[in-house]
Amino acid sequence: MRQYYGQTKELKQVICNCCGRELRVEQGILKEGACHLETGWGYFSGKDMERHSFDLCEACYDKIVSGFTLPVEKEEETELFQVEDGESYERNI
């Protein structure tokens, strides 16, 4: 569950919807691993026209996905850094 400050929409708080633990947020930035899921349900579901969202801490995410019959699909992400002279470089994470 995410909470934001009024008009600025700065991130105020993130709470794991599974275990209830408050995740670390500093100056509007989430400072630890978390999974945010947001989905809109369509015509052929029992939740037609509803939008659901939730957050999971990394431990709860790991616990949930370990029970999947098929494993989660994983791929490497690339991070873009910018250094003081204005040049940027990529780093695989």
C-alpha positions as CSV (number, residue, x, y, z in Angstrom):
1,M,0.0,0.0,0.0
2,R,1.4,3.4,-1.0
3,Q,0.6,6.7,0.5
4,Y,1.6,10.1,-1.0
5,Y,1.8,13.6,0.3
6,G,-1.1,15.7,-0.9
7,Q,-0.6,17.9,-4.0
8,T,3.1,17.0,-4.5
9,K,2.4,13.3,-5.0
10,E,5.8,12.6,-3.2
11,L,5.9,9.1,-1.9
12,K,5.3,9.2,1.9
13,Q,5.0,5.5,3.0
14,V,5.0,2.0,1.5
15,I,3.5,-0.9,3.5
16,C,3.7,-4.5,2.5
17,N,0.1,-5.7,1.9
18,C,1.1,-9.2,3.0
19,C,3.0,-8.9,6.3
20,G,2.2,-5.3,7.1
21,R,5.9,-4.2,7.4
22,E,6.6,-0.6,6.6
23,L,9.3,-0.3,4.0
24,R,12.1,2.3,4.2
25,V,11.2,5.6,2.3
26,E,13.6,8.5,2.4
27,Q,12.8,11.9,0.8
28,G,10.2,10.3,-1.4
29,I,12.4,7.4,-2.6
30,L,11.7,3.8,-1.7
31,K,15.1,2.6,-0.4
32,E,14.6,-1.2,-0.4
33,G,13.4,-3.9,-2.8
34,A,9.7,-4.2,-3.3
35,C,7.2,-5.4,-5.8
36,H,4.4,-3.1,-6.8
37,L,1.6,-4.6,-8.8
38,E,-1.3,-2.7,-10.4
39,T,-3.9,-4.3,-12.6
40,G,-7.2,-3.4,-14.1
41,W,-9.8,-6.2,-14.3
42,G,-11.9,-6.6,-17.5
43,Y,-15.2,-7.9,-18.7
44,F,-14.6,-11.6,-18.3
45,S,-13.6,-11.5,-14.6
46,G,-15.7,-11.3,-11.4
47,K,-13.9,-7.9,-10.7
48,D,-15.1,-6.1,-13.9
49,M,-14.2,-2.4,-14.0
50,E,-12.1,-2.6,-10.8
51,R,-8.4,-1.6,-10.5
52,H,-6.4,-3.3,-7.8
53,S,-2.9,-2.4,-6.6
54,F,-0.6,-3.7,-3.8
55,D,3.0,-3.8,-2.6
56,L,5.0,-6.7,-1.3
57,C,8.3,-6.6,0.5
58,E,11.0,-8.7,-1.0
59,A,10.6,-11.5,1.6
60,C,6.9,-11.8,1.0
61,Y,7.4,-11.7,-2.8
62,D,9.9,-14.6,-2.5
63,K,7.6,-16.6,-0.3
64,I,4.6,-16.2,-2.8
65,V,6.5,-16.9,-6.0
66,S,8.2,-19.9,-4.5
67,G,4.7,-21.6,-4.5
68,F,4.2,-21.0,-8.3
69,T,3.9,-24.1,-10.5
70,L,5.7,-22.3,-13.2
71,P,8.7,-20.1,-12.3
72,V,8.7,-16.3,-12.6
73,E,10.3,-15.2,-15.9
74,K,13.5,-13.3,-15.2
75,E,15.7,-11.1,-17.5
76,E,18.6,-8.9,-16.8
77,E,18.0,-5.1,-16.6
78,T,20.3,-2.3,-17.6
79,E,20.8,0.7,-15.4
80,L,21.7,4.1,-16.9
81,F,24.1,6.3,-14.9
82,Q,25.0,9.9,-15.5
83,V,28.4,11.2,-14.3
84,E,29.4,14.7,-13.5
85,D,30.7,15.6,-16.9
86,G,27.3,14.8,-18.4
87,E,28.3,11.5,-20.0
88,S,26.3,8.5,-19.3
89,Y,27.1,4.8,-19.2
90,E,25.1,1.6,-18.7
91,R,25.6,-1.1,-16.1
92,N,23.9,-4.5,-16.1
93,I,22.2,-5.3,-12.9
